[in-house]
Amino acid sequence: MKNFITLLLLFLLNLNFSFAQEDEPNFIFYDSSEEIIPLKKSSQTIGKCCQLGKAMSKLSGGMSDVYLVQSELNKDGTYTVFFVSMFSIGFDTELTQFGVENPTAKISSFHLASEDKFNLLRNLMIKGYKEFKAHPIIKKIKYADISQVLEGGQNEGDKLLLRFHNKKIVKYVSFQLFDKDTGNKTSGRPIFSKFIGQLFGSDEIIDTN
């Protein structure tokens, strides 16, 4: 009798397992999300700038790179600059896929009307980097209003600031964007200033003079 009950239980368990297998769909793994849903991106990436740059990346085997700013050339000749509070390698491949409507979101952006405004932004960042004086002991913080780069673009009327600070003699810069209607602020983590050129598609290392 015990043997019969044991066999009956095994048969029922096996039957349930067979039905469960039939109900489960075939599971397919993909190497990237783009194989399932194409990226909305229609722009060309001009450059990316990260906090620690390539030197630290070599020491850590690439694990330390945190991309913080990405410049995009749009099809209509305008530019969009994305900046983030944290973005690790492998999280996704393009900042352009993420929504930027929420002012407290990790990813934000501002729009530039033309190549002239894009180049003006670069020149102002480099000029500010060179003129901001780091202190070997005291941490200094300075701000510069560069809202003029937004004229003619979709963010015209917003306030765009550069925030400079130093840790000993190492200098950093970050964006702060203030919405003209709400006053909400978005800001990215600091860029290691010597690598500003990477944001504009250049391998140039800015000197510290």
PyMOL commands that set and color helices and strands:
alter all, ss='L'
color gray80, all
select helices_A, chain A and resi 2-23+33-35+53-60+95-97+115-131+147-150+193-199
alter helices_A, ss='H'
color red, helices_A
select strands_A, chain A and resi 44-50+67-73+79-84+107-112+141-145+159-167+170-178+185-187+191-192
alter strands_A, ss='S'
color yellow, strands_A
deselect
rebuild
show_as cartoon
